[in-house]
Amino acid sequence: MVHPRRLVAVSPSMPLIPVATLDDPRLACYRDLNQRNLTHVSGLFIAEGEKVVDRLIASRFAVASLLAEPAYAERYAGRVDPAVPIYVVSRALMCQTVGFAFHRGIMGCGRRGPAPDLACWLARQGDAPATLVVCPDVHDPTNLGSIIRATAALGGSGVLLGRGCADPFSRRVLRVSMGAALVLPVFKSSDLGADLARLHQAGFLRVAAVLDPAAQPLAGWMPTPRVALLLGNEGHGLDEAWQRQAECRVTIPMQAGIDSLNVAAAAAVLLYHVLHVGTPGCR
């Protein structure tokens, strides 16, 4: 239990609220995080750890509340709007929220808001160079988080997700992406075929990443200024239906009897080539 007298005195406008039990209804969004994820229907998501909470506070998303150990609560009290409650709990109680030893000290609950609109984004882009990563059905949250993080880190413009993908605002995706999903445009498509046609009309070269020796080896492929890079599923790769919509097929040649890279690792290799190695013009 965290007693109010243990907290350092702060301005009355800073809402530090000691909480002694996870049964407190105000902690419903944080409770039993090891057993469930907040869904899109809830309108909420959880940012876990200092760096991800920092990105939440700096992002376009509204902060609903913070849950913190005392030292973190005092540090963040002046960084959020006074109307945002900061619930203060002990280390032991913080660990109970995730079911294992938790050493990050703070979590935040954010409000999702509307997803970015691809058509509006394309209109704002005009003819500027851009690289989008397209994931029709990447199911694994760790893989999706790594893809979003790599896209942001290597200078990609955004990620377009099909209906079969993991929730980009699930706790694990946000944690693995280090909050990149809060700052990078992540588009959720209800009709990926139509959106791929829209990208083609906007001058994007649609490029299928495949495991096929007949495809263009990555080292010899020169990307255009506008690329939509299609990545396959963890288990069966990129479906033929999506490959048929692509103008180019590229592959990362494998060595030493290895059949493939993890999709997130492949995404990083492909993005580095598109954004930092290749030059305009497609062979």
Stockholm file with secondary structure:
# STOCKHOLM 1.0

chainA/1-283         MVHPRRLVAVSPSMPLIPVATLDDPRLACYRDLNQRNLTHVSGLFIAEGEKVVDRLIASRFAVASLLAEPAYAERYAGRVDPAVPIYVVSRALMCQTVGFAFHRGIMGCGRRGPAPDLACWLARQGDAPATLVVCPDVHDPTNLGSIIRATAALGGSGVLLGRGCADPFSRRVLRVSMGAALVLPVFKSSDLGADLARLHQAGFLRVAAVLDPAAQPLAGWMPTPRVALLLGNEGHGLDEAWQRQAECRVTIPMQAGIDSLNVAAAAAVLLYHVLHVGTPGCR
#=GR chainA/1-283 SS CCCGGGSCCCCTTSCEEECCCTTCGGGTTTTTTTTCCCCGGGTEEEEESHHHHHHHHHSSSCEEEEEECHHHHHHHTTTSCTTSCEEECCHHHHHHHHTSCCCSCEEEEEECCCCCCHHHHHHHHTTCCEEEEEESCCCCHHHHHHHHHHHHHTTCCEEEECTTSCCTTSHHHHHHTTTGGGTSCEEECSCHHHHHHHHHHTTCEEEEECCCTTSEEGGGCCCCSEEEEECCBTTTBSCHHHHTTCSEEEECCCCTTCCCCCHHHHHHHHHHIIIIICCSCCC
#=GC SS_cons         CCCGGGSCCCCTTSCEEECCCTTCGGGTTTTTTTTCCCCGGGTEEEEESHHHHHHHHHSSSCEEEEEECHHHHHHHTTTSCTTSCEEECCHHHHHHHHTSCCCSCEEEEEECCCCCCHHHHHHHHTTCCEEEEEESCCCCHHHHHHHHHHHHHTTCCEEEECTTSCCTTSHHHHHHTTTGGGTSCEEECSCHHHHHHHHHHTTCEEEEECCCTTSEEGGGCCCCSEEEEECCBTTTBSCHHHHTTCSEEEECCCCTTCCCCCHHHHHHHHHHIIIIICCSCCC
//
